[in-house]
């Protein structure tokens, strides 16, 4: 991950409650309402399992939870299993991507993804002990998954006109710092062994639960699919979703990069990498907890997703 320079000062976050803007989302009856509270419940439920680093009990229990939630909702749900060798321990661990498909027969197919594993080490922690123990991952892992699980409920109740593939990637977050391709193992395996017909494009959700939400345009995303980036951020502006900032900022190696580089899927990343801000960073620390996340932030991202799916 690298941070490029920018010429525009970073604006402060909006002080108003974004829930006041739900009326905007609801004014078009064909677009279902997204519940930030229901999504937040999924975030809390994941964190109740503890850290979900590969090979842990929390990892196993979370996978069971995802299957229990999505199996009654989607047209089809299945796992894509693979094995990876963990860094530091050299232990071989079984991994699983989770795929839930809606409207399989539609000509147009899109994909919305997130990673569900959590960092095995809080390597940005302030103590030696913290830097060697797994983090809870309320934002970095649970938040994107929480949005997707609530989307699954909505898609079941409101069958979409296009095909929607919800994908949860495993093994995104146990790589070695400084080696980008040691991360995102689940999306790399997915891209090399596509378990679905290649979608028209993909939207990846990562670190979207920050209570101080500021989602800038990620630079790889704009390079890979500039049209989709502008469509999403302009829709967010139209809906007055104030957490979205229509300005390019970080260049981030995330699951959207292997999708494009390996499988040719023009993928974009929706990510708030300043968690919670530029001065204080909870990313890969033991401060990545439920208390630092917000249902309002999940509502903003989920609302953009339902408008993208249904407002056509």
Residue pairs with C-beta under 8 A, 6 or more apart in sequence:
1 180
1 250
1 251
1 252
1 253
1 273
2 250
2 251
3 249
3 250
3 251
4 219
4 249
4 250
4 251
6 247
6 248
6 249
8 247
10 214
10 278
11 245
13 212
13 213
13 214
13 242
13 243
14 242
14 243
16 242
17 296
18 241
18 242
18 243
18 296
18 299
18 300
19 36
19 296
19 299
21 239
21 240
21 241
22 33
22 299
22 303
24 239
24 240
25 31
25 33
25 34
25 239
25 303
25 306
25 307
26 33
28 311
30 310
30 311
31 306
31 307
31 310
31 311
32 154
32 157
32 158
32 306
32 310
33 303
33 306
34 150
34 151
34 154
34 299
34 302
34 303
34 305
34 306
35 150
35 299
35 302
36 294
36 295
36 296
36 297
36 298
36 299
36 300
36 302
37 295
38 150
38 153
39 146
39 147
39 149
39 150
39 295
39 298
39 299
39 302
40 146
40 209
40 293
40 294
40 295
40 298
41 146
42 69
42 142
42 145
42 146
42 149
42 150
43 138
43 142
43 143
43 145
43 146
43 209
43 290
43 293
43 298
44 290
45 65
46 52
46 62
46 65
46 116
46 138
46 141
46 142
46 145
46 146
47 136
47 137
47 138
47 142
47 289
47 290
49 57
49 58
49 61
49 62
49 65
50 56
50 57
50 58
50 136
51 58
51 118
51 120
51 134
51 135
51 136
51 137
52 58
52 59
52 62
52 116
52 117
52 118
52 137
52 141
52 142
53 59
53 117
53 118
53 119
53 120
53 134
53 174
54 84
54 86
54 93
54 95
54 117
54 120
54 170
54 171
54 174
55 86
55 91
55 93
56 134
58 118
59 117
62 116
63 79
63 96
63 98
63 116
66 98
66 116
66 145
66 149
66 168
67 77
67 79
67 98
69 149
69 152
70 77
70 98
70 100
70 149
70 152
70 166
71 77
72 156
73 100
73 152
73 153
73 155
73 156
74 100
74 101
74 102
74 152
74 155
74 156
74 166
75 101
75 102
75 103
75 104
76 100
76 101
76 104
77 98
77 99
77 100
77 101
78 98
78 99
78 195
79 96
79 97
79 98
79 99
80 96
80 97
80 98
80 99
80 189
80 190
80 193
80 195
81 94
81 95
81 96
82 94
82 95
82 96
82 97
82 185
82 186
82 189
82 193
83 92
83 93
83 94
83 95
84 92
84 93
84 95
84 171
84 185
85 91
85 92
85 93
86 92
86 93
86 120
86 174
87 174
87 175
87 176
87 182
88 120
88 121
95 117
95 170
95 171
95 185
95 186
95 189
96 170
97 167
97 168
97 169
97 170
97 186
97 189
97 190
97 195
98 116
98 167
98 168
98 170
99 165
99 166
99 167
99 195
99 196
100 152
100 165
100 166
100 167
101 163
101 164
101 165
101 166
101 196
102 152
102 155
102 156
102 159
102 160
102 163
102 164
102 165
102 166
103 159
103 160
103 161
103 162
103 163
103 164
104 163
105 163
106 160
106 161
106 162
106 163
107 163
108 162
108 163
108 200
109 162
109 163
109 164
109 165
109 196
109 197
109 199
109 200
110 162
110 163
110 164
110 165
110 199
110 200
110 201
110 202
110 203
110 309
111 164
111 165
111 166
111 167
111 196
111 199
111 201
111 202
111 203
111 265
111 267
112 148
112 151
112 164
112 165
112 166
112 167
112 202
112 203
112 204
112 205
112 305
113 144
113 148
113 166
113 167
113 168
113 169
113 187
113 202
113 203
113 204
113 205
113 255
113 259
114 143
114 144
114 145
114 147
114 148
114 167
114 168
114 169
114 204
114 205
114 206
115 141
115 144
115 145
115 168
115 169
115 170
115 171
115 172
115 173
115 184
115 186
115 187
115 206
115 255
116 141
116 142
116 145
116 168
116 169
116 170
117 137
117 141
117 169
117 170
117 171
117 172
117 173
117 174
117 186
118 134
118 135
118 136
118 137
118 140
118 141
118 142
118 173
119 134
119 135
119 137
119 140
119 141
119 173
119 174
119 284
120 134
120 173
120 174
121 131
121 132
121 133
121 134
121 135
121 284
122 130
122 131
122 132
122 133
122 134
122 135
122 284
122 285
122 286
123 131
123 177
123 284
124 131
124 281
124 283
124 284
124 285
125 131
125 284
125 285
125 286
126 285
130 285
130 286
133 286
135 284
135 285
135 286
135 288
136 286
136 288
136 289
136 290
137 173
137 288
138 209
138 288
138 289
138 290
138 292
138 293
139 207
139 208
139 209
139 210
139 275
139 282
139 288
139 292
139 293
140 173
140 206
140 207
140 275
140 283
140 284
140 288
141 173
142 209
142 293
143 205
143 206
143 207
143 208
143 209
143 210
143 293
143 297
143 298
144 204
144 205
144 206
144 207
144 208
145 168
146 209
146 298
147 205
147 208
147 298
147 301
147 302
147 305
148 166
148 168
148 205
150 298
150 302
151 164
151 166
151 302
151 305
151 306
152 166
154 306
155 164
155 166
155 309
158 310
160 309
160 310
161 310
161 312
162 309
162 312
163 199
164 309
165 196
165 199
167 190
169 184
169 186
169 187
169 190
169 255
170 185
170 186
171 184
171 185
171 186
171 189
172 183
172 184
172 185
172 186
172 187
172 254
172 255
173 183
174 183
174 185
175 181
175 182
175 183
175 184
175 185
176 182
180 253
180 257
181 188
183 253
184 253
184 254
184 255
184 257
184 258
186 255
187 255
187 256
187 258
187 259
188 258
188 262
190 258
190 259
190 263
191 258
191 259
191 261
191 262
191 263
191 265
192 262
192 263
194 263
198 263
198 264
198 265
199 265
201 225
201 228
201 265
201 266
201 267
201 268
202 256
202 259
202 265
202 266
202 267
202 268
203 228
203 232
203 267
203 268
203 270
203 305
203 308
204 254
204 255
204 256
204 259
204 267
204 268
204 269
204 270
204 271
205 270
205 271
205 301
205 305
206 254
206 255
206 269
206 270
206 271
207 271
207 272
207 273
207 275
207 283
208 215
208 270
208 271
208 272
208 297
208 298
208 301
209 293
209 294
209 297
209 298
210 272
210 274
210 275
210 276
210 292
210 293
210 294
210 297
211 276
211 292
211 293
211 294
211 296
211 297
212 276
212 277
213 243
213 272
213 294
213 296
213 297
213 300
214 243
214 245
214 272
214 274
214 277
215 243
215 244
215 245
215 270
215 271
215 272
215 301
216 245
216 247
216 248
216 249
216 250
216 272
217 229
217 233
217 245
217 246
217 247
217 248
217 249
218 248
218 249
218 250
218 251
218 252
218 254
218 256
218 268
218 269
218 270
218 271
219 248
219 249
219 250
219 251
219 252
220 251
220 252
220 253
220 254
220 256
220 257
220 260
220 269
221 229
221 256
221 267
221 268
221 269
222 229
222 248
222 268
224 256
224 260
224 266
224 267
224 268
225 266
225 267
225 268
228 266
228 268
229 268
231 308
232 244
232 268
232 270
232 304
232 308
233 244
233 246
234 246
235 304
235 307
235 308
235 311
236 243
236 244
236 246
236 300
236 304
237 244
237 246
239 303
239 304
239 307
241 300
241 303
241 304
242 300
243 272
243 297
243 300
243 301
244 300
244 304
249 273
250 271
250 273
252 269
252 271
252 273
254 269
254 271
255 267
255 269
256 267
256 268
256 269
257 267
259 265
259 267
260 266
260 267
270 301
270 304
272 297
273 283
274 281
275 281
275 282
275 283
275 288
275 292
276 282
276 292
282 288
282 292
